[in-house]
Amino acid sequence: MYALRNPTDGTRRIVKPHDLRRTYARLAWETGMQPIAIQQNLGHASLDTTLIYIGDLDTSHRQPGAFLAFNLGRLPDNPLM
């Protein structure tokens, strides 16, 4: 368990590891990842479990693009040297 502060009002909130898994599942769904891929990433045996993690499957909230962005231009030419 982790105690985090809300950046807007400073209140503390307890965050558990499964909260982070649910957040990942929801963000992945909203950015267009298919439920089967989310299931595989989370290691769930049943798609039903993954669908519980995702929550409401209303497609009007989905957005294009990745939810994790990487600036590959900042990598060194040869990272092994």
C-alpha positions in Angstrom: 0.0 0.0 0.0 1.1 3.5 -0.8 -0.2 6.8 0.6 -0.3 9.5 -2.1 -1.4 13.1 -1.9 -3.9 14.5 -4.3 -2.1 17.3 -6.2 -5.2 19.5 -6.3 -6.3 19.5 -2.7 -3.5 17.8 -0.8 -5.7 15.0 0.6 -4.1 11.6 1.2 -5.3 8.5 -0.5 -4.3 4.9 -0.1 -3.3 3.3 -3.4 -2.9 -0.5 -3.6 -1.1 -2.4 -6.3 -4.4 -3.6 -7.8 -5.5 0.1 -8.1 -2.6 0.5 -10.5 -3.5 -2.6 -12.5 -7.1 -1.3 -12.9 -5.8 2.1 -13.9 -3.5 0.5 -16.5 -6.4 -1.6 -17.9 -8.7 1.4 -18.1 -6.1 3.7 -19.8 -5.2 1.0 -22.2 -8.9 0.5 -23.1 -9.4 4.2 -23.6 -6.5 4.6 -25.9 -7.7 1.8 -28.2 -6.1 -1.4 -26.9 -8.3 -4.5 -27.4 -9.5 -6.3 -24.3 -7.8 -9.5 -25.3 -4.4 -7.7 -25.4 -5.1 -6.1 -22.0 -6.0 -9.6 -20.7 -2.7 -11.0 -21.9 -0.7 -8.0 -20.5 -2.3 -8.4 -17.1 -2.0 -12.2 -17.1 -5.6 -12.9 -16.5 -6.9 -16.5 -17.3 -10.4 -15.1 -17.9 -11.4 -12.2 -20.1 -14.3 -11.7 -17.7 -11.8 -10.7 -15.0 -10.2 -8.2 -17.4 -13.5 -6.7 -18.3 -14.2 -6.1 -14.6 -10.8 -4.2 -14.4 -11.7 -2.1 -17.4 -15.2 -1.2 -16.2 -17.7 0.5 -18.5 -17.0 -0.3 -22.1 -18.6 2.9 -23.5 -16.5 3.6 -26.6 -17.3 7.3 -26.6 -14.5 7.8 -24.1 -11.9 6.1 -26.2 -9.1 8.3 -27.7 -6.5 7.5 -30.4 -2.9 7.2 -29.7 -0.7 5.8 -27.0 -1.1 6.7 -23.3 2.6 6.3 -22.8 4.8 8.5 -25.0 8.5 8.2 -25.6 10.8 10.8 -27.2 13.1 8.5 -29.1 15.0 11.6 -30.4 16.7 11.9 -27.0 18.3 8.5 -27.1 22.1 8.4 -27.7 23.2 7.1 -31.2 24.8 4.1 -29.6 23.4 3.4 -26.1 25.8 0.4 -25.6 28.9 2.6 -25.8 
